[in-house]
Amino acid sequence: MTNFNDRERAEEAKFAMDEDTRFRIHARRNRLLGEWAAARMGLSEAETEAYRKAVVQADFEESGDEDVIRKVLGDMTAAGIEIDDATVRAAMDEKEVEARRQLMG
């Protein structure tokens, strides 16, 4: 019975660690995406820092990535930048790879 309990605790710890890692990767990805969008909108350094934080906060509105995509796409469109959903999604995918490399490397 002890082996089963040990295995169960190990699985729970691994799950918690995997979830924490996933959260950190997504937060870093959103920060990088915010930086990418801010550069295209021509924001100042202070505005870029605030925008990066706003993009990270946008991820807490609902489950999934749609809230972040909606924010970045809406803000860029409002700034007069011609961009489409697919471009933002591609940038998000690219930034996720970059975030994963930064955190794992």
Secondary structure, DSSP 8 states (H G I E B T S, - for coil): -HHHHHHHHHHHHHHHHHHHHHHHHHHHHHHHHHHHHHHHHT--HHHHHHHHHHHHHHTTSSSSSHHHHHHHHHHHHHTT----HHHHHHHHHHHHHHHHHHHH-
